[in-house]
Amino acid sequence: MSTIKADTVQNTTGGPVTLTDQSAAKAWAAWDGTGAVSLFDSFSISSLTDNLTGDYSLTLSSAMSDTNYAVTGASGTTPPYATFLSPHRQADTGAYVAPTTTVIRVNPMPSNSDTANDSDRVNLAVLGDLA
């Protein structure tokens, strides 16, 4: 078995390496969902939109290969951020919003409620294959 040791791996232009057919998250984000929403940090996310109370859309920098990717995450106002993150749901009507290969719509909802809410910490990861 070989071992590779490196401090930094970059693509040829100095940016992040594109992962294809790997098990690593293809995108992730952490943001403040209260007031004027803002990203704390992210990878492969080009924009964050506050649609309604507890209803956010994230645009991916790189498209997924299809709409069968997995989205996981949690949110809350204090650790351990145990609020469930419901993907592809419109907060005001509860209607299903079909996923696309480039936009993820999510709603933080307390586990004891079906009501979306703004949270001061929302975390999300996207798993699947890039286009």
C-alpha positions, -999 to 999 in steps of 0.1 A, spaced: 0 0 0 12 35 -8 9 66 13 4 101 -1 12 130 22 4 166 12 -5 198 29 -27 211 1 -42 196 -31 -53 220 -58 -64 219 -94 -41 233 -121 -54 269 -116 -49 268 -78 -86 262 -68 -102 233 -51 -100 198 -67 -132 186 -84 -142 152 -70 -160 128 -93 -172 93 -85 -159 97 -49 -177 93 -16 -168 127 -3 -194 155 0 -197 173 -33 -209 205 -15 -215 218 20 -226 250 37 -230 265 71 -250 297 74 -269 320 97 -306 318 87 -318 348 107 -321 384 96 -300 390 65 -289 354 58 -252 349 54 -228 320 48 -203 312 76 -184 290 52 -191 267 23 -177 245 -5 -191 244 -40 -220 267 -32 -223 298 -54 -253 315 -37 -277 313 -8 -313 327 -11 -337 333 18 -371 325 2 -394 327 33 -392 320 70 -372 288 73 -370 283 35 -337 286 18 -323 278 -17 -287 271 -23 -272 271 -58 -244 246 -64 -212 258 -82 -210 224 -100 -241 205 -112 -249 171 -99 -253 143 -125 -290 139 -118 -316 148 -91 -311 116 -71 -284 131 -48 -287 130 -10 -290 161 12 -284 159 49 -281 185 76 -293 200 108 -300 234 123 -308 250 156 -301 279 179 -276 262 202 -255 230 198 -261 202 190 -283 218 163 -308 190 164 -335 205 142 -343 184 112 -334 197 78 -362 189 53 -350 191 16 -372 201 -13 -401 215 6 -418 249 3 -421 263 38 -453 283 34 -474 256 18 -455 224 26 -456 216 -11 -429 194 -26 -404 213 -47 -388 191 -73 -350 191 -69 -328 203 -98 -292 194 -105 -280 229 -94 -305 242 -68 -313 227 -34 -343 240 -14 -343 232 24 -364 240 55 -352 237 90 -380 223 112 -380 213 148 -385 175 153 -417 182 173 -433 205 147 -441 207 110 -434 244 110 -403 258 93 -383 283 113 -352 305 109 -322 292 128 -290 310 137 -270 280 125 -279 257 95 -255 230 83 -259 211 50 -240 185 30 -247 171 -5 -237 136 -15 -239 121 -50 -222 122 -83 -212 154 -101 -221 159 -138 
